[in-house]
Amino acid sequence: GVWWRKTEDVGPFPSMRGAATSKATTVVALYRALPLSEVDCEACYHLPADPNIPFHYAGTHCPCLEKHQVQDPRPALTMPVPEDLASRTQVARLYFHVMKATVLNTVYKDSPAMQDGSALPDFESRLTMVGHRRLDNTQHLLQTIISEGVQGDFIETGTWRGGSAMFATSVLSAYGQLGKRWVWLADSFKGIPEVKPDQFPDDAVHQGAETLQAHEHNSAAGVVQSFERLGLLPGGSGAVSRHDGPVRILEGYFNETLTKAENQAHFGQRRLSLIRLDGDTYESTIQGLNALYKHLSVGGFVVVDDYMDWVGARKAAQDFRRQHGITSPIVPVFHDKVRFNEHSKGETPRGVWWRKTEEVA
């Protein structure tokens, strides 16, 4: 189909006699009236191959537009996000709600336990294990960062299938921040490293975790593909998006990737505004804090997702805070109390966060 916008009133329409003026004749006349592009747009996979026909590339990637070979004829229908994020538009709220339902796969099926991530996930369809409430927490922290102008990128260490980072990307994109801020995803994509109980006794409970079923449905390529399917990266960007775009994937164990000189240089130059640690063990949590906290801007946030679930993660956070004299309050993320009894009342914390209030030694 085609469309045009009425810019002025016109005179009376000529009378139309009989059935000679068929729909086909009318369509042909309309197409002839459209200005044709001098650029060959057949490289695009959409039809018809003319970027001057509105919606020819709507919602997809058109190389002709990207290279500025043709003028974008689409009318500007987007509205700037209000500076006061508390009065953000209903459209943004609905978009964030749909994104949460998408990465949690709750569009067609749901359960109370999915609110706090206490239910075992559907490994073939869900993109995150964190649950709805901790996605809410990510949204609120990012909105605070944007509203207050806290410098830096978002990073998640232990991203599994990337759903939590995809939601963070959607928030940054909705507020015009993606590109200005990068999204980093760090994961081995083969589970946690083999635990070292002699060095980290609290991690003994995780022995054999590298064989869990969750790792069978996980890969860096799969994460990139999910980003593309959700429109968060141009389709077909593939490996380029891992290293050259605003979404960066660090594949490998944390002691290999987070400490790499190139990545440390990026973190130091760009800074971080939100660090989301989800590595389960003492070793993974302390490695993340040691490598990243020094690059966190004052006013930024740290989230320790496993603080209430695994004693190793909790002790790592406590040891790090004690070592560096951090006294900023630890704030729990509360959830409906469904972990052990879906019919009980009250709330239970899952995951915690604190705000960096000063630089540390």
Stockholm file with secondary structure:
# STOCKHOLM 1.0

chainA/1-361         GVWWRKTEDVGPFPSMRGAATSKATTVVALYRALPLSEVDCEACYHLPADPNIPFHYAGTHCPCLEKHQVQDPRPALTMPVPEDLASRTQVARLYFHVMKATVLNTVYKDSPAMQDGSALPDFESRLTMVGHRRLDNTQHLLQTIISEGVQGDFIETGTWRGGSAMFATSVLSAYGQLGKRWVWLADSFKGIPEVKPDQFPDDAVHQGAETLQAHEHNSAAGVVQSFERLGLLPGGSGAVSRHDGPVRILEGYFNETLTKAENQAHFGQRRLSLIRLDGDTYESTIQGLNALYKHLSVGGFVVVDDYMDWVGARKAAQDFRRQHGITSPIVPVFHDKVRFNEHSKGETPRGVWWRKTEEVA
#=GR chainA/1-361 SS CCCCCCCSCCCCCCCCCTTCSCHHHHHHHHHHHSCCCSSCCTTSSSSSSCTTSTTSSTTSCCHHHHTTSSCCCSCCCCCCCCSSGGGCCHHHHHHHHHHHHHHHTCSSCCCGGGGTTCSCCCTTTCSCSSCHHHHHHHHHHHHHHHHHTCCCEEEEESCTTSHHHHHHHHHHHHTTCBTTBCEEEEECSSCSCCCCTTTCGGGGGGTTGGGCGGGGGCCHHHHHHHHHHTTSSCTTCTTHHHHTSSEEEEESCHHHHTTCHHHHHHHHHHCEEEEEECCCSHHHHHHHHHHHGGGEEEEEEEEETTTTTCHHHHHHHHHHHHHTTCCSCCEEEEEESCSSCTTCCSEEEEEEEEECCSCCC
#=GC SS_cons         CCCCCCCSCCCCCCCCCTTCSCHHHHHHHHHHHSCCCSSCCTTSSSSSSCTTSTTSSTTSCCHHHHTTSSCCCSCCCCCCCCSSGGGCCHHHHHHHHHHHHHHHTCSSCCCGGGGTTCSCCCTTTCSCSSCHHHHHHHHHHHHHHHHHTCCCEEEEESCTTSHHHHHHHHHHHHTTCBTTBCEEEEECSSCSCCCCTTTCGGGGGGTTGGGCGGGGGCCHHHHHHHHHHTTSSCTTCTTHHHHTSSEEEEESCHHHHTTCHHHHHHHHHHCEEEEEECCCSHHHHHHHHHHHGGGEEEEEEEEETTTTTCHHHHHHHHHHHHHTTCCSCCEEEEEESCSSCTTCCSEEEEEEEEECCSCCC
//
